[in-house]
Amino acid sequence: MKYYIIAGEASGDLHASNLMKALKQTDPEADFRYWGGDLMKEQGGTLVKHYRELAFMGFVEVLFNITTILKNISFCKADIMDYEPDVIIFVDYPGFNLRIANWAKQKGFRTHYYISPQIWAWKENRISDIKRDIDQMYVILPFEKNFYEKKHKFPVHFVGHPLIDAIADRELVDAENFKLEHNLDDRPIIALLPGSRKQEITKMLKVMLSITEDFPDYQFVIAGAPSQEVEFYQHFIRKKNIRLVMNKTYDVLSLSNAALVTSGTATLETALFKVPEVVCYKGSLISYQIAKRVINLDFISLVNLIMGREVVKELIQNSFNKKQLKAELKNILLEDRRKKMFEDYYLLEQKLGGKGASKKTAELIYQAINK
């Protein structure tokens, strides 16, 4: 079978690569053509465009890059027509993917969506597009099944969260060798996960690095994103007590005592590694003001959304400042606070449904397109 897969971000690259691995086990004749990243490339097939070319963050940034986005959409349609896949698999990235899905459905292609757009957070009116354009939806958060099936009468498959597999199946790091390789000492590590896009990283690290000198008994390690080059981070690591480790976020988290994490998938990854964290977010003023008016959620982190209560502290926009960040980091280094957070993390993992998300999804896709 021929699979055309579209993932537009680092997290999509991770989950799509694991899905490709599972599809190859389910379908030995699987042939892939895809938009994604280096992890997907490791699984074989043909990489059409890297997600580095697609990552535009926020309302204002999208407007400034609208010409590029429209060109990418036109190119993608033509590429699909040339390839003639048996199924198109969309992985999150809804602004782009739902446009392609609408066109693809009209052209008679099978349309499967893995990792639902977060329409439960904003743009709930997209449900009509999904009902019209998507043949099968595979959701990874437990509350999404009720959202789709009870509220909107649209059947979906809850397959569990693929991060559980990604973390459980990773190769364990040798702590001593890792420290030697990356010039780390024996002090406890505080991980800094500032995001994956340039403007996001710059905003987040400015505040995160402002508190490093207040914690001399710890070493701070920036987890460099695979979408960026080492050179981009150089001016951030000139301060004392700062190290950079590129493309090894899971290794960094596995050795960390605490983490400061930009809102997104990384908040859930950090929780699954059982690392106490402070969730941080700061966008452009215009983008934040727009988001405040259109997003209807009590929390921004996946950890708190899944648990339905505050498990990890969220510092958003103006509250993400040196004073409050320092206070919250001190708090999660306290033993009592850490113990409670660990207990909540174990409950969180149970809610996510256990291992096997990629395998379940691969089997469901293969079964559907062979009917």
LINRA-V415530 format. One record per residue. N is the residue number from 1. SS is DSSP state (2 for helix, 1 for strand, 0 for the rest). OMEGA is omega in degrees with one decimal (NA if undefined). NEAR is the number of other ideal C-beta (glycine too) atoms within 10 Angstrom. Layout:
# LINRA-V415530
N/SS/OMEGA/NEAR
N/SS/OMEGA/NEAR
This chain:
# LINRA-V415530
1/0/179.6/16
2/1/-176.0/16
3/1/174.4/26
4/1/-172.2/26
5/1/179.1/27
6/1/174.2/27
7/1/-172.1/29
8/0/-176.8/26
9/0/-178.2/22
10/2/-179.3/24
11/2/177.3/23
12/2/176.7/27
13/2/179.1/24
14/2/-175.0/24
15/2/178.6/28
16/2/179.1/31
17/2/177.6/25
18/2/175.7/23
19/2/177.9/28
20/2/178.1/25
21/2/179.8/19
22/2/178.4/24
23/2/178.5/25
24/2/177.8/17
25/2/180.0/12
26/2/-176.1/16
27/0/-177.9/18
28/0/179.4/7
29/0/-176.1/7
30/0/175.7/20
31/1/-172.4/15
32/1/166.5/23
33/1/-166.8/18
34/1/167.4/24
35/1/-176.7/29
36/1/-173.6/31
37/0/-173.4/26
38/2/-179.7/16
39/2/176.4/20
40/2/-179.7/28
41/2/178.5/17
42/0/-179.1/10
43/0/177.8/20
44/0/-177.5/13
45/0/-174.4/19
46/1/174.9/12
47/1/-178.8/16
48/1/177.4/17
49/1/177.5/17
50/1/-178.6/17
51/2/175.8/25
52/2/-179.5/16
53/2/-171.4/11
54/0/-168.1/22
55/0/174.2/19
56/0/-169.4/20
57/0/172.0/18
58/2/-175.6/18
59/2/-177.0/16
60/2/-178.3/15
61/2/177.8/16
62/2/179.2/13
63/2/-179.2/11
64/2/-175.4/10
65/0/-173.6/15
66/2/-179.8/10
67/2/178.3/8
68/2/-179.3/12
69/2/179.9/15
70/2/176.4/11
71/2/178.3/10
72/2/179.0/19
73/2/179.5/15
74/2/179.7/9
75/2/-179.3/13
76/2/179.1/22
77/2/-179.9/15
78/2/-179.0/10
79/2/177.3/15
80/2/179.8/20
81/2/179.4/13
82/2/-175.1/8
83/2/-178.6/15
84/0/-177.5/9
85/0/173.1/20
86/0/178.8/17
87/1/171.5/20
88/1/179.5/25
89/1/178.5/27
90/1/-179.1/29
91/1/-180.0/27
92/0/172.1/22
93/0/-166.3/22
94/2/-177.7/20
95/2/178.8/14
96/2/-171.0/19
97/2/-179.5/26
98/2/174.8/19
99/2/179.2/18
100/2/-178.7/23
101/2/179.6/24
102/2/178.3/14
103/2/-175.9/16
104/2/179.9/25
105/2/178.7/17
106/2/180.0/10
107/0/175.9/11
108/0/177.6/6
109/0/172.0/20
110/0/-176.0/17
111/1/178.9/22
112/1/-176.8/24
113/1/179.1/24
114/1/-175.2/28
115/0/-173.4/28
116/0/165.4/22
117/0/-175.2/22
118/0/-177.2/18
119/0/173.6/19
120/0/178.9/20
121/0/179.0/15
122/0/-176.1/15
123/0/179.6/16
124/2/178.5/14
125/2/175.7/8
126/2/-179.8/15
127/2/180.0/18
128/2/176.9/11
129/2/-179.3/18
130/2/178.4/21
131/2/-177.2/13
132/2/-165.5/11
133/2/-173.9/21
134/0/179.2/23
135/0/-177.7/15
136/1/178.4/20
137/1/179.2/23
138/1/-174.8/25
139/1/-172.9/21
140/0/178.2/23
141/0/-171.3/21
142/2/-177.1/15
143/2/-178.4/14
144/2/180.0/19
145/2/177.1/17
146/2/179.9/13
147/2/-177.7/18
148/2/-170.0/23
149/2/-177.9/14
150/2/-176.2/9
151/2/-172.2/11
152/2/174.5/17
153/0/178.2/9
154/0/-176.5/15
155/0/179.0/10
156/0/176.0/20
157/1/170.0/18
158/1/-173.2/20
159/0/-174.5/23
160/0/-175.1/22
161/0/-177.0/27
162/2/178.0/28
163/2/179.5/23
164/2/176.9/20
165/2/-176.3/20
166/2/-178.7/19
167/2/-178.3/17
168/2/-174.4/10
169/0/-176.3/11
170/0/177.0/11
171/0/-177.8/7
172/0/-177.6/7
173/0/172.8/17
174/0/-171.3/11
175/2/-176.2/14
176/2/178.4/10
177/2/179.7/9
178/2/179.7/16
179/2/178.4/17
180/2/-177.7/10
181/2/-174.2/13
182/0/174.4/15
183/0/178.4/10
184/0/177.5/18
185/0/-173.8/9
186/0/176.9/9
187/0/176.3/14
188/1/-176.2/13
189/1/167.3/25
190/1/-177.6/24
191/1/174.6/25
192/1/178.7/27
193/1/-171.5/30
194/0/179.6/26
195/0/-173.5/24
196/0/-178.3/23
197/0/-172.5/21
198/2/-176.3/14
199/2/177.8/14
200/2/-179.0/22
201/2/-178.5/24
202/2/179.7/14
203/2/-173.6/20
204/2/-176.7/22
205/2/178.9/21
206/2/-179.8/13
207/2/-178.3/18
208/2/-176.7/27
209/2/-178.6/21
210/2/-175.1/15
211/2/-172.0/21
212/2/-178.1/17
213/2/178.5/11
214/2/-179.0/12
215/0/-175.0/18
216/0/179.9/10
217/0/179.7/7
218/1/171.9/18
219/1/-177.1/20
220/1/-177.0/23
221/1/175.8/26
222/1/174.6/22
223/1/-176.9/22
224/1/-177.8/25
225/0/178.8/24
226/0/-179.4/17
227/0/-177.1/21
228/0/177.2/17
229/0/179.4/11
230/2/-176.3/11
231/2/-179.2/7
232/2/-175.8/14
233/2/-169.3/18
234/2/-176.4/10
235/2/177.2/10
236/2/-172.4/19
237/0/178.3/18
238/0/178.6/8
239/0/175.6/12
240/0/171.1/10
241/0/-179.8/17
242/1/174.0/18
243/1/177.9/17
244/1/173.8/17
245/1/-174.7/20
246/1/168.4/15
247/0/179.8/14
248/0/-176.3/17
249/2/-178.4/22
250/2/177.1/18
251/2/178.5/21
252/2/-179.1/25
253/2/-177.6/26
254/2/-179.3/19
255/0/-172.2/19
256/1/174.9/22
257/1/-179.6/15
258/1/-178.2/24
259/1/170.2/29
260/1/-164.5/27
261/1/173.9/31
262/1/-178.0/24
263/0/-178.5/22
264/0/-179.6/20
265/2/-177.4/20
266/2/179.1/26
267/2/178.8/27
268/2/177.0/23
269/2/-179.6/23
270/2/179.2/27
271/2/-179.1/32
272/2/172.1/20
273/0/178.9/20
274/0/178.5/15
275/0/175.4/26
276/1/-173.1/25
277/1/166.6/29
278/1/-179.4/24
279/1/-174.1/29
280/1/174.0/30
281/1/173.5/23
282/0/178.3/20
283/0/174.5/21
284/0/-175.7/15
285/2/-177.8/10
286/2/-179.5/12
287/2/-179.5/15
288/2/-179.6/17
289/2/176.8/12
290/2/-177.9/15
291/2/-179.5/18
292/2/-174.8/10
293/2/-176.2/9
294/2/-178.8/10
295/0/-175.8/12
296/0/-179.7/9
297/0/176.3/12
298/0/-177.4/10
299/0/175.7/21
300/0/-177.8/18
301/0/178.9/28
302/2/-180.0/24
303/2/-178.3/24
304/2/179.8/22
305/2/-179.2/20
306/2/-179.0/21
307/2/179.9/18
308/0/178.7/11
309/0/-179.1/11
310/0/173.1/13
311/0/178.4/23
312/0/-179.7/24
313/1/177.7/22
314/1/174.4/20
315/1/-172.1/20
316/1/175.0/18
317/2/-175.3/15
318/2/178.5/9
319/2/175.0/15
320/0/-178.1/23
321/0/-174.5/14
322/2/-175.9/14
323/2/-176.5/10
324/2/178.3/17
325/2/178.1/21
326/2/-179.5/14
327/2/-177.8/13
328/2/176.3/24
329/2/175.6/22
330/2/-176.9/14
331/2/-176.0/15
332/2/173.0/20
333/0/177.5/17
334/0/-172.0/11
335/2/-178.7/7
336/2/179.9/8
337/2/-179.5/15
338/2/-179.3/17
339/2/179.8/11
340/2/-179.8/13
341/2/177.5/20
342/2/179.8/13
343/2/179.3/11
344/2/178.8/18
345/2/178.9/21
346/2/176.0/10
347/2/178.3/11
348/2/-178.4/20
349/2/177.9/18
350/2/-179.8/9
351/2/-174.2/13
352/0/168.0/21
353/0/175.2/17
354/0/-174.4/12
355/0/170.1/16
356/0/-176.4/15
357/2/-177.1/27
358/2/-179.4/26
359/2/179.1/20
360/2/-177.4/18
361/2/179.2/27
362/2/-178.6/26
363/2/178.8/17
364/2/178.4/17
365/2/-178.1/26
366/2/178.0/18
367/2/-176.8/11
368/2/-176.0/14
369/2/177.2/18
370/0/179.1/9
371/0/NA/4
